[in-house]
Amino acid sequence: MSAVRYDALVIGAGFSGLYMLHRLRELGLSVIAVEAGENVGGTWLFNRYPGARCDIESIEYSYSFSEEIQQEWVWTETMPAQPEIEAYLNFVADKLDLRRDIRLNTRVTAMAFDADEACWHLDTDTGARFTASHVVAASGILSVPLEPDVPGMDSFDGASLFTACWPKAGFDLAGKRVGVIGTGSTGVQLIPVVAREAGQLTVFQRSAAYTLPWDVRPLPAAELDDLKAAYPAIRAAQREHPVGAARLSAFSLLLDMLARPPIKSATREEQLRAIDEHGVMGALNWGDVFFDIEANRMAAKLYGEAIARIVKDPVTAAALVPTHPFGCKRPIIDQGYYETFNRDNVTLVDLRSGPIRAVTPTGISTEQGDHDLDVIIYATGFDAMTGALSRIDITGRDGASLRQVWQDEGPTSYLGLAVAGFPNLFIVQAPGSPSAATNFVAALEQHVEWIGDCIAHLRDQGHRTIEASPEAQREWIEHTTSLVEPTVLAHPSCNSWYNGANVPGKKRRYMAYTAGIPEYRRRCDEIAATGYPGFELA
Ligand code: NAP
């Protein structure tokens, strides 16, 4: 098939891709979005598992660029569940008439930069080929599920379900013996819901979670109307907030902790009062936990005491206490997670006392014993930040392979937006961007607008290419790394998808920019206003 040439091609039609497509179209460019899924929605299309929900309030986890969209759309809960976000993104696609420029069920498999023509040639799994002067990868930071490498997975006679590609029609778990592997954000959301449905639930936990209880409530129409009327102030506050979410969220909670007194100078009575009054939240809510590993361990011990007040069986309660520092993994909020372990039909298997040996035809065999199951649910995480683009064969200038660059140098980029050696390729929320440490929607809007303005500038000034310089890239990564060095995030015992530790062989580096979106925006705007230093425009 012959290639069609566009000014720009967007990879992905999730939250980032939809807005990028709209923005570039508004600039008068010919643009197409190519999406592997059967519909728009990205991560909010695939992660349909029971209990899937955002942990940021709906009125902040939504596009701010269109007054019409934010006034018309009706959120029904304070924190939106997956079906509502999926429906919202479909509403946006229709409202902005985006579908006519989206090619669904089409996965980009390879792309190569043509230096003579200053464009990218792209191949897809349908055989359709495209050529575009600019490519914007809006392929998501948590879009490639990580299948665990457990021997015998294929031998299981029951049903194997993966949270990141949950069956569209749902799955009836009623009365079944269900095993869940994984207790990250996904597992913690899923487990209470499955426990209510399944006959028997066995949770296989390798790392215990830090998770804080949270009330999600319906948004009455009158309250939503008031919020909509206050949108100018809400969006302004959000824009100035380091995590892009000024109202309460898991992220803003962490930020608020920095202003709290240190646990190290709290008396035993003060510590106990904190958990008397605020439960598990009170155990962690101290100003020194992010910077002092000893303080962090004190908080973890107090956290264990708070769990023991909720979970009745002392052995289970002790097994639920995390052994990694608080803050290393993504903060989690939950609805009834610890209470779930008081149910008669729920059993916790602490894999720290004996790991999984294999999946067998009848269930899961661990070094502590065997468990017969009808269903195994894998909530085992993602190859984050670099996973989606590493699975595309991307060849830049002089044959450089992006997969190889990230393998050899680690997850690198300039400004979390572009990689040296890959001209005219922008990445929405690449490693080194605020992304994973913030409200993703606020972060992506800033990226989409900056990228759109940059492409318009190139067009207006007659530049054919833009490319990050290796020096600017090295300095940027040094800067982002230096930001986390004084914190527990740099501690060797911090293993998470944030630093690639969950993927065997991935080079370890903390991948998010942690100085906040306003400071990040200031830097990006300054670079645009001063002729794009750190980039070569030709
Ligand atoms: P995750 O945080 O990486 O958790 C994966 C879990 O699977 C961990 O408990 C991990 O244990 C376990 N695991 C992986 N391989 C295993 C194996 N072979 N044997 C036993 N256990 C294994 O992934 P996630 O829960 O999908 O969350 C990823 C991110 O998605 C979150 O951090 C968040 O950013 C986003 N998310 C957000 C929400 C929300 O908004 N509420 C909900 C879901 C997801 P180890 O920790 O020991 O590796």
Boltz pocket constraint, residues with backbone or C-beta under 6 A from the ligand:
constraints:
  - pocket:
      binder: B
      contacts: [[A, 53], [A, 54], [A, 55], [A, 56], [A, 142], [A, 148], [A, 149], [A, 150], [A, 181], [A, 182], [A, 183], [A, 184], [A, 185], [A, 186], [A, 187], [A, 189], [A, 204], [A, 205], [A, 206], [A, 207], [A, 330], [A, 333], [A, 351], [A, 356], [A, 379], [A, 380], [A, 381], [A, 382], [A, 436], [A, 495], [A, 497], [A, 502]]
      max_distance: 6.0
